[in-house]
Amino acid sequence: FCGWICPQNLFNELGRVWDRRLGRPATVLLSWGISTGGAFVLVSYFVAPAELWRRLTAPPVAWPLWLAILAIGGFFTFAMAWWRTGICRMACPYGHLQSILTTPATLHLRLFQTGRDICATCGLCAETCHMGVDPRTLEQKHCVVCGDCLSACELVSGARKVPRVLNFVIGPEHRPVGFTGALGRNLRGMLPRLLIPLGAGLALTLVAAAGVAVRPRIHVGLWKDYQQGAGGSALAIQVVNLGEEPETFRIYPEGLPPGWAVLEAERLTLGPGEQGRVLLRILPADGSGPSSGHPSGDGSGRGYPFTVTVVGERTGVRQSVPYIYHPGLPAAEEGIFHAQEK
């Protein structure tokens, strides 16, 4: 997989070609462009591409999305332009897993004993390997079986008009392979070592499936709107539709005296992944306050606790956010709350 399918290895080889033919500045620029484009594609798995582009380019700009794309793009730019195979040897979890599973029974390189006397001992095979492996030795845990060393060996052997002595083999001995022969024995020998990664993969799949099944379909935030007033008289209610279908949400402030809560809008229609904001103004009657005799104002300065409940009309999904309103309290002391789905 690593030597033939993994895109990191492809870009490792492209990077070396670009270094020789285009120079380092062009290599870094190409790496940055490919990495940033790939980061956009990756983030678009979580935000629809058209919506992602709109949030990145149209005001108000979604700076967290920009930060995510730049961080991902920056990491892969360094991986392509500088770290390259260092990522494979030190950071790649799949590479470490293959190193753990590699044994003499798996596909590996072998210098045939009968051919050692005609080996040129030039070391071109080891020099060619971008993973730092000497294929003439048994220490091959970082080998990605890309075949570059075989090409180097064939080049030297062809020039000397001798058979190539380095080859890929399966099993401790080179012999005909069939499902009932060496390959069958190799597969049976690998099964015990595959039980742990297969079990871990199954467990992670079940956890991911459970996470998708119970993921919230709505998120509600409530905070002080500093631009609309002081003393808790203006609150911003943010609603995010995390579902896959358009939804109309109804907003209910509950717990305040009658007439105190004035909503900018009682209903909010949002598409999948969209978010909207509604302003809630709290307008207490003249002379009202924490000591006015209302059950929520007990004279101790605790204020008026209330909740804002948001309900989806189609799905019935519901979230509630608690808040405590203090008449006349400085704006800096207002709280911020986020709801959990019920």
Secondary structure in CASP SS format (residue, H / E / C, confidence):
PFRMAT SS
TARGET T0000
AUTHOR 0000-0000-0000
METHOD secondary structure of the structure
MODEL  1
F C 1.00
C C 1.00
G C 1.00
W C 1.00
I C 1.00
C C 1.00
P H 1.00
Q H 1.00
N H 1.00
L H 1.00
F H 1.00
N H 1.00
E H 1.00
L H 1.00
G H 1.00
R H 1.00
V H 1.00
W H 1.00
D H 1.00
R H 1.00
R H 1.00
L C 1.00
G C 1.00
R H 1.00
P H 1.00
A H 1.00
T H 1.00
V H 1.00
L H 1.00
L H 1.00
S H 1.00
W H 1.00
G H 1.00
I H 1.00
S H 1.00
T H 1.00
G H 1.00
G H 1.00
A H 1.00
F H 1.00
V H 1.00
L H 1.00
V H 1.00
S C 1.00
Y C 1.00
F C 1.00
V C 1.00
A C 1.00
P H 1.00
A H 1.00
E H 1.00
L H 1.00
W H 1.00
R H 1.00
R H 1.00
L H 1.00
T H 1.00
A C 1.00
P C 1.00
P C 1.00
V C 1.00
A C 1.00
W H 1.00
P H 1.00
L H 1.00
W H 1.00
L H 1.00
A H 1.00
I H 1.00
L H 1.00
A H 1.00
I H 1.00
G H 1.00
G H 1.00
F H 1.00
F H 1.00
T H 1.00
F H 1.00
A H 1.00
M H 1.00
A H 1.00
W H 1.00
W H 1.00
R C 1.00
T H 1.00
G H 1.00
I H 1.00
C H 1.00
R H 1.00
M H 1.00
A H 1.00
C C 1.00
P H 1.00
Y H 1.00
G H 1.00
H H 1.00
L H 1.00
Q H 1.00
S H 1.00
I H 1.00
L H 1.00
T C 1.00
T C 1.00
P C 1.00
A C 1.00
T C 1.00
L E 1.00
H E 1.00
L E 1.00
R E 1.00
L E 1.00
F C 1.00
Q H 1.00
T H 1.00
G H 1.00
R H 1.00
D H 1.00
I H 1.00
C C 1.00
A C 1.00
T C 1.00
C C 1.00
G C 1.00
L H 1.00
C H 1.00
A H 1.00
E H 1.00
T H 1.00
C C 1.00
H C 1.00
M C 1.00
G C 1.00
V C 1.00
D C 1.00
P C 1.00
R C 1.00
T C 1.00
L C 1.00
E C 1.00
Q C 1.00
K C 1.00
H C 1.00
C C 1.00
V C 1.00
V C 1.00
C C 1.00
G C 1.00
D H 1.00
C H 1.00
L H 1.00
S H 1.00
A H 1.00
C H 1.00
E H 1.00
L H 1.00
V H 1.00
S H 1.00
G H 1.00
A H 1.00
R H 1.00
K C 1.00
V C 1.00
P C 1.00
R C 1.00
V C 1.00
L E 1.00
N E 1.00
F E 1.00
V E 1.00
I E 1.00
G C 1.00
P C 1.00
E C 1.00
H C 1.00
R C 1.00
P C 1.00
V C 1.00
G C 1.00
F C 1.00
T C 1.00
G C 1.00
A H 1.00
L H 1.00
G H 1.00
R H 1.00
N H 1.00
L H 1.00
R H 1.00
G H 1.00
M H 1.00
L H 1.00
P H 1.00
R H 1.00
L H 1.00
L H 1.00
I H 1.00
P H 1.00
L H 1.00
G H 1.00
A H 1.00
G H 1.00
L H 1.00
A H 1.00
L H 1.00
T H 1.00
L H 1.00
V H 1.00
A H 1.00
A H 1.00
A H 1.00
G H 1.00
V H 1.00
A H 1.00
V H 1.00
R C 1.00
P C 1.00
R C 1.00
I E 1.00
H E 1.00
V E 1.00
G E 1.00
L E 1.00
W E 1.00
K E 1.00
D C 1.00
Y C 1.00
Q C 1.00
Q C 1.00
G C 1.00
A C 1.00
G C 1.00
G C 1.00
S C 1.00
A E 1.00
L E 1.00
A E 1.00
I E 1.00
Q E 1.00
V E 1.00
V E 1.00
N E 1.00
L C 1.00
G C 1.00
E C 1.00
E C 1.00
P C 1.00
E E 1.00
T E 1.00
F E 1.00
R E 1.00
I E 1.00
Y E 1.00
P E 1.00
E E 1.00
G C 1.00
L C 1.00
P C 1.00
P C 1.00
G C 1.00
W C 1.00
A E 1.00
V E 1.00
L E 1.00
E C 1.00
A C 1.00
E C 1.00
R E 1.00
L E 1.00
T E 1.00
L E 1.00
G C 1.00
P C 1.00
G C 1.00
E C 1.00
Q E 1.00
G E 1.00
R E 1.00
V E 1.00
L E 1.00
L E 1.00
R E 1.00
I E 1.00
L C 1.00
P C 1.00
A C 1.00
D C 1.00
G C 1.00
S C 1.00
G C 1.00
P C 1.00
S C 1.00
S C 1.00
G C 1.00
H C 1.00
P C 1.00
S C 1.00
G C 1.00
D C 1.00
G C 1.00
S C 1.00
G C 1.00
R C 1.00
G C 1.00
Y E 1.00
P E 1.00
F E 1.00
T E 1.00
V E 1.00
T E 1.00
V E 1.00
V E 1.00
G E 1.00
E C 1.00
R C 1.00
T C 1.00
G C 1.00
V C 1.00
R E 1.00
Q E 1.00
S E 1.00
V E 1.00
P E 1.00
Y E 1.00
I E 1.00
Y E 1.00
H C 1.00
P C 1.00
G C 1.00
L C 1.00
P C 1.00
A H 1.00
A H 1.00
E H 1.00
E C 1.00
G C 1.00
I C 1.00
F E 1.00
H E 1.00
A C 1.00
Q C 1.00
E E 1.00
K C 1.00
END
